[in-house]
Amino acid sequence: MSDGDRGPAMTTTAVGLCLLPAELLQEIFFRLALPDLFRLRSVSRDLGSLVSGCDFRRLYNLRSGRGGGWLFVYKKRPPRDSVLRGFNDRSGRWFHIPVAGILAPAVPPGEDLYFLAASGGLFLFASNGRRELLAVNLATRAVRRIPPSPLGPRGTSSWRRAGLKLVADPYGADRFRFLFAEMVGNRPVLFEYSSDVDAWRAIQASEGATGGGSVGGRDVCLNLVHIGVESVLLSCAGKGGGRDEQPAPVAHRPRFPEGFQGGPPVGMTTSDRFHVYGDGNVAVVRSAAADVAGGGGSATTRARVVTSVQLLGLSEIGSEWELTSTAPAAVVEEALRRRPYGVMMGCVVEREGVVGIVLMSNCRGSWGLAWLSYHRAQRKWACVPVPDCGTKGLNMAGIALSSTFSRSLWPSLCSSSSSPSEQAD
C-alpha cells in the first residue's frame, strides 16, 4: 500500500478514535509504551494534544506501575558499526535508540566503546583507546566528555558494573551525577562526578567496628570486592541535598549465611554458581553441566544450564547477606528455557521495591537474554519475555536496566525532537 492510499485510512481511524469517550481513550493509551505515543502526533493533532497534557502525563506515570522499565543492549557490528537497542517491558518490543548519530562527531574512527549505564535520557559510554567517559544526552542530542577521575584515565576493563551508578536529575535535562567506588590503600573510597561543577571529588567511607551502619534511607549501594564469603559494599545518598549536604558514604562488609555456598565462582564453565551484584542485592545463579551436540558433525561442547536463581539482600545494619527469596522453578524455566551457556554476564537493579535481574548468556556465538523481577511487597517473582533482537554472531558491549527512561521522553513527546523508533538492524 502506498503512502497516498494509507493517508485516508489513517485519517478515518483517527476520527473514529476521537469520537470515543475521553476516559476510554485514556485507558487505551495507558497500555501503550511512550514510543508508541509518539506516533499519535502524526495521526491526529487532537490525539497528540491529549497524550501531551499534564493530566495524562501524571496519570500515565501513576499507572505505569512500580519497577516497569527498559532493558538496553549495546551491540557491535564489524568493522566499526554499533547500535543501541532498548526493550520496553510494557510494549514487549525492541526499539532503536538514536545515540549513534550523536556519538559520531565525538568519537574518532576506530575507537572502541563500551556501554556502562543509563539513567533518564542519559547514556554513559567508556572508550577503550582514549580511556575517557562520554555521557550522551538524548534530549539535548549532545555529548559531554567527563574529565578523568582522581584515579586517572581508565580503560573499559577497569569499570565494574556493580560498582558504579549514573544518577540523572529528574528536574534538569543536562544535570547528573556519576558515582563509582574503589578500594584505595585497602580503604573504600567513593568517587563522585557532578555535571554542575564538571569536577570530581573523592570521599573516604566511614566504617564501624563491625562494618555496620544502617543501610536504610540511602539510595545507592555500590559493590567493591568479594573475597570468599565476605563482600565489601559502600552505601551513599543518590539524591536530595546539595553537593556538600549529603551524608558521608558508609562501608559494609556483609558475609554469606553460615552453610550457604557463597563466594565468587571459580570459572564460568566449571563452577556451579554465578553471582550478579547490584543495588545492595546479589542474585545467585546455580547451574548444572550439560553437553551441547555440535552441528554438522562437529564435536560436542561442554556447557551449563541454569537450575535455580536465589535473591539475597543486605541485612538492616549491612553485616550479613540474607536470603530474600528463591525464584520458583516455573519462572526460571520460562525465563531461561534450559538454554545452555558457555559464558554469562548480568546486572541487578532495584527501584521502588522491585528487583530486576537480567542475565545475558552465550553459547557458540548465540546470545540469550532472560529478565526476571521480584516484587518485595507482593513477594512475587515474574518473568519478562524478551524476544531476540538479532544478536547472533555480534559482539555485545554492555547491558543496563533503567526505570526512568520513559519519563525522560515526555519533553520530546511535547516537541518535535527525535525519539526511539522500531528499526531493524
N, C-alpha and C positions, 0 to 999 in steps of 0.2 A: 504494500500500500504506500502510495506517495504521500509526501507531507501535505500536498494540497487536498488529497482525499481525506486525510486524517483530521484536518482542521475542523470542519463542520461537526464531525462526530465528537471531538473533544469539547467543542462549544456546547453541544446538546447535553453532554454528560455534566458539564459544569453548571448549566442552567438547571438541570434536574436536581443536582446536589443542593443548589441554592434554595430550592423550594422546600427542602426538608427542614423540620424544626431545628433551631439552634442547639438545643440540648442533645438531639440525636447526632447532629454533625460533630459536636464535641466528643461524644462517646466514640464515634468512628475515628476521629483524628487522634484521640488519646492513645490509640492502639498502633499508631504509626511511629517509626523512627524519625528523628529530626531530618535526616537527608531526604526522606520521603516527603516531608512537609515542604521542603524547598521546591519540589515540583509543582505544588499547588499555585505558586506565584505565576507560573507560565500558563496555567489552566484558566484561572479566574482571578481578577483583581479583588472581588468580594471575598472569595475564599482565602486569598493571601492576606487580606486585612484581618480576617477572623483569627488566623493562627499566629499573626504577628502581634496581636493585642496583649496588653499586660495581664488581663484576667486569664486568658487562655494559657499564657506562659506560666503563671503562678499555679494554676490547676494542673497543668501538664507535669510540672516538676513534682507536685504532690502525688500525682497518680503514677509517676514513672516507677515508684517502688524503691525500696531500700536495696542497695547493693547492685542495682542494674548498671550495666556499663558496656565498655568496649574492650576488645582484645586487639592489640596491634602487633603486626608481624612485619619485619623488615627483611626483604628478600633481595639477594644479589644475583644478577644475571650476567654472565660473561659477555664481553670482557670487562666493562665498567658500568653497565646499566644496573639500576636498582629501583625498587618500588616499595612503598609503604602501604600496606593494606590494613583496613580496620573492619573487624567483625562486630556487629551490634546484636546483642542478645535479644533485643526486643523485635527486630525485624527478621533475625535469623539469616542475614545475608552479609556478604563481604562488600566493602566499599573501597574505592581508590582514594587515598588521602594525598592531596596535591602538594607534597613537600619537595619533590624532586626539582621542579622548576624554580622554587625559592632557593634551594641549596646550590643550584648550578653556578651562579655567578660567584659564590663564596668559596667553592671547593675546586682546587686545581685538578686538571686531568690526571688520572691515575691514583688519586688519593683514595684511601680505604676507610670507609666509615662504618661505625658500629652504633646501633640504636640502644640507648641506655634507659630512657624513662619518658613518661608522658604525664602531663597534668594540665587540665583545662585544654586550651588550644595551643599549648607549648609542647615541643618535642625536642629531646636532648640527644645529641649525637657526639661521639668521640671519634676523632681522626687518628689513625694509626701512624701515618707518615709525619705529619706536623705536630702530633701529640697535643692537640688542643680540643676544647669543648665548644660545640656550636649549638645554640638554642634557636630553634625555628618557631616563629610565631605565625600561626596560620591566619589569625585575624588581621594582622598588620602586614603580612607577607614580607617579613624582614628576618634577617639572621643576625644574631648577636654573638660575637666572639667573647667567650668568658676568659679572663686572664688566668694564667697558671696559678694554682693554689700555693700556699706556703711550702708544700712538699715538692714543688717544681712541676714541669711538664710530665704527663703520664700517658703511656701508650694504652691501647684498648684492653690489653690483658691485665692491666693494673686495677681496673674497675670491677668491683664485686656488686652484683645486682642487689643483694640483700643488705648491703652496707651503704646504700645511697638513696636519696629521696629528692624529687623535684616537687616543689610546692608553689603552684600558681596562685596569685592573688585574685580572688573572685571579683574584686571591685576595681581592678586595674588591668587593662588589656595587656600591658607590657611589663607588669611587675611580678617578680617571682623570687624565690629563694632556692638554692641548691645546697643540699646537706650531704656530707659523707663522713664516715668515721673510720679511723685507723689507729692501730697501736703504734705509738711513738715512744721509744725508750721503755717499752713494756708498760706504758700508761695509755689508757683510752682517751683519744682526743677527737673532738668534734670540729670539723671544718665547715664553715658556712659562708656561702657567697650570696650577696644581696644585690639585685639589679638596681635598687635605688641609689646605691653609692658606687656600684661597679667595683666592689672590693671584697676581699676575703677577711675572715677573722678565724682564729684558732682558739678553742676553749677546752681546757683540760677538764674531764669529767670528775665529779666528786664521787667518792666511793666509801661506803661504810665498812665497818669491821667484817660484815658478812656479805658485802656486795649487795646490800638491800636497798631500801628506799622505795617508796611507793611508786608504782607504775601508773596508777590511775590518774586521769586528768591530763596526761601527756599525749600528744598527737602523733609523734614519730618515734619509732623504735628501730634502731639500726643494728645489724649484726656485724661483729668484728671478726672473731675467730672461734673455732670449735675444735677442742682437743679432747679426745676420749669421750667421757660422759659429761664434760663441762663446756659451757659456752660463755662467751663474753659479749654482752649487748650494751647498747647505750640508748637511753630514752631522753627525749628533749621535747620542747614545745614546737609545734609545727605552725601555729597561727596564734594571733592575738598578741597585743602589746608591741611596743617599739623594739628596735634592734637591741637596745640596752636594757629593756624592761623584762625580757624573758628570763625565766629561771635557768640556772646552770644545768647542764646535762648531768645525768646520773648513770653510773656504770652498774651493771648487774652481772652476776656470774651464776646463772641457773645450772643445775645439774639434772640429768635424767633420773626418773624414779628408780629406786633400787629394784633390780631384776629386769628392768626394761633394757632391751638391746639397743642402746644408744651408740653415739659416736659416729664419725664420718665413715662412709663406705670405703672399702679397700680399693675397689675398682668397679667401673660401671658394669662390666660383664662378669665379674667374679663375686661381687657382694650380693647379699640377698636383700639389701635395703638401700634406699636413696633418700637423702634428706634435702628438703627445699625450705629455706628460711625466708621470713619476711613479716614485717609489722608485728613483731613480738610473738610470732607463731612459727611452728615447724610442722611440715607435712612429712610423715614418714611413709615412704612408698616401698612396700615389700614386694619381692618378685621371686619367681622360680625359673630354673633353667629350662630352655626349650630349644629344640632343633628345628631349623628352618630349611626345608628342602630347596635346593638350588634349581633354577630353571635351565632348560637346555642342556641338561646333563652335567651342570656344574656341581661342585662339592656342597655338602650340607653345611650350613652356617650355625654356629652355636650362638644363641641369643637368649633373651629373657622375656618373661611375660609377667605383668603386674598382677599380684594376687590380692593385695589389700592396701588401703590408704587410711592412715591414722592422723588425726589433728591434735597437736599439743599446743598449749599456750603457757605464758608466764604466770606464776603464782602472784598473789596480790603484792608481795614485797619483792618479787623478782628473783627469788633464790632457788626456785625449782621449776622444771618443766612439768606441767600437769596434763594428764590425758583429758582432752576435751570431748572427743567423740571418735568413733570408728565408722567409716563410711559403710553403709550396707552393701553386701555383695552384689545386689542387683544394680545399684548405682554405679559401682566400679565396672561391672560388666557392660552396662550401657555406655559409659564414657570411653572405655579403653578397648572394648570388644576383643579382649585377649590378643591384641595386636602385638606381635613380637618386636623387640627393640634391641639395638646394639648399644646406642648411647641415648642419654636423656638429659634434658635441662628443664627448668621450670621457674615459676615465680608464684609468690603468695602475697596477696594484698587484702587488707581488711578495711572496710569502711561502713560506718553506721551499723555495726553488729553483724555484718555479713562478710564471711571469709571466702575469697575466691582463690582457687588453686588451678593453675594451668600447667600442664605437662606437655612438653614437645619431645617427641622421640623420633629416632631414625633407624631404619633397618634397610641396608643395601640401597641407600640413596633415596628411599621413600620416606617422607616425613609424615608424622601423625600428630594431631592436636587433640587434647582432652581438657575439658573445662568442668570442674566440679565446684560447688558452692555449699557453704554451711551457714545456716541462719541460726544465730545463737538463741534468740528469744523463742523461736519455734522449735529449736533442737532438731532441725530438719536438714537433710542432705538433698541436693538436687544435681542433676546433670544438664549442662547446656550443650545441646548437639551442635557441633562445629563442622560444617561441610568443608571439603577440600578446596583450597584456593590456588591449585596449580603449583605445588611445591616440589614435585618430584625432580630430583637432579639439581636443585638450586642450593645455593649457599645461604643458610638462614643466619642473619646477622643481628639478632636481637628481638625480644618479645617484651610486651608490657601490658598491664591491665590498667584501666582508668574508668572511674565512675563520674568524672567531671567533664568529659569531653563534650557531651551533648549540650550542657549548659553554656559552654563557650561558643556554641554555634548560634545562639539566639541573636546576637548583634548582626551576624551575617544574614540571618533569616529576614531581618527587618531592613536590609540594604540589598545592594546588587553585587556584593563581593562573592568570591569563589567559594565553593562548598564541596564536601565529599560527594563522589558520584560512583555509580556502578560502572566499572570499566574492566574489561578483560585484559589479562596480561599478554 
